[in-house]
Amino acid sequence: MNKNTLVEFSIGRPKLVFGFVLLITLAFASQLPRIRLDTNPKNMLPPTSDVRVWNDDVDRTFALYEDTVVVGVVHPKGVLNPRTLEKVRDITASILKVKGVAGRDVSSFTTIDNVTAEGAGLRVAPLVSKIPRSDAELQALRKTLFENPLFVDRIISRDEKTTAIYVPLEKGANGKEVADRIREILAQHAGEEQYHVAGDPVARDTFGAEMFKLMGIFSPIAGMIMFAAIYIMFRSLALAATMMMVAMAAIVWTMGLGIGLGFPIHIMSSMAPVFLMAIATDSIHIFNEFYFRFQEKKDKRTAIIETMEAVGRPVRYTALATAAAFAVLLFMEIVPVKVFGGLIVFGTIVLRLFSFSLIPAVLAVVRPEKIGAAATAEDITASRTGRALARLGALGANRPKATAAVGLALIAVAVLGVTHIVVNNNMVAWFKPGSEIRLADAVINRALGGTSLGYVVAAAGETDAIKRPETLRYIEGLQRHLE
């Protein structure tokens, strides 16, 4: 088959190419409403990962919840007063009714049990069965709280100014939606108290919502910048519009494919549209060469064919190199990285397919006078940018040693910078320092045990070995060490 068959077909039947591309684009676009966001760090590992398998096993064995929202209640004079305790009771009762909350395990002053030794047995009773009114009742509650190490720094801070309501979420519940509902409840109990809502699910799902919002904002901004840059370079609305059409079609195909295959949008894959817009600008070489060919031949069909013969090979190899580089990500263990790599590989191939079909079809229908005007404007000798780049190129050619020295110095600076890389996997720290989420997290972490839970599992090889005094002493020592 002649290497220009696709190009010649596209030139000869541009409307058919437009219709075919439009139909496929609509098919992929129909998948976009099915988009799902996933910012859960656990899902970044494959289901068969040892860490994930063990984590799931521990969750099942001990009936643990993946996510817990922490509500901090702060009173400057102390939370152990009747009015604040009433608010904690009423807030807790309202939270129990919120959809997505695992109500049976919500922990606060009015839901938690107090276990005490009584004779040879144990006595289990509610910590607060009724709101204490007198000083004696409040003092009794204070004594009960601070005599039990399980309550201190968890349900009550050492300075008595902070208490917490722990709100575990049912599987699949959206942390941001639950947090927003809790904030509505807290707004109904305004007063001297300060309220803070924190926890990993709040940060994670809020970040997911913001990520989706920013994706909708910055992708169009990137497109507008690309459109403006191409127009400034070529002074052709038709060319700028064509580049945008090619990029947008490739993005719809790529994101539609990923969503249609059931992949959720992670942090990395949300950036795929911006990457594809940058890769789409490689097609500028086709337009640039075409304008010069058109100036020489004055025949549009001949100029298109000769252009694709001239740039077809480098365009193909550039696409293969880009696709191969991103294909390496498919061998990574992190799921979002693999999905991102696969999307970019597919998008790059689509863009190159458009280079030999959609772009020639567009050039075939553009009026010759429009092409002539753009080609006349593309005069390197009259271009200030062209002259500046020519001088820069001459400098590198005339002073190779100095150019190499500057390059090596910049590489040294880059290597030095690499040594200062800081890995930040704390999702709360991804928000601005003054944001509500970071403030709430800092307040609760400072006053209580924290907003994130970690579990250490002690497994004994023999039956009942976990009950032996020496085993229990070892576990107690480990706990002291962790503290």
Secondary structure, 3 states (H helix, E strand, C coil): CCCCHHHHHHHHCHHHHHHHHHHHHHHHHCCHHHCCECCCHHHHCCCCCHHHHHHHHHHHHHCCCCCEEEEEEECCCCCCCHHHHHHHHHHHHHHCCCCCECHHHCECCCCCEEEEEECCEEEEEECCCCCCCCHHHHHHHHHHHHHCCCCECCCECCCCCEEEEEEEECCCCCHHHHHHHHHHHHHCCCCCCEEEEECHHHHHHHHHHHHHHHHHHHHHHHHHHHHHHHHHHHCCHHHHHHHHHHHHHHHHHHHHHHHHCCCCECCCHHHHHHHHHHHHHHHHHHHHHHHHHHHHHCCHHHHHHHHHHHHHHHHHHHHHHHHHHHHHHHHCCCHHHHHHHHHHHHHHHHHHHHHCCHHHHHHHHCCHHHHHHHHHHCCHHHCHHHHHHHHHHHHHHHCHHHHHHHHHHHHHHHHHHHCCCCCCCCHHHHCCCCCHHHHHHHHHHHHCCCCCCCCCCCCCCCCCHHHCHHHHHHHHHHHHHHC
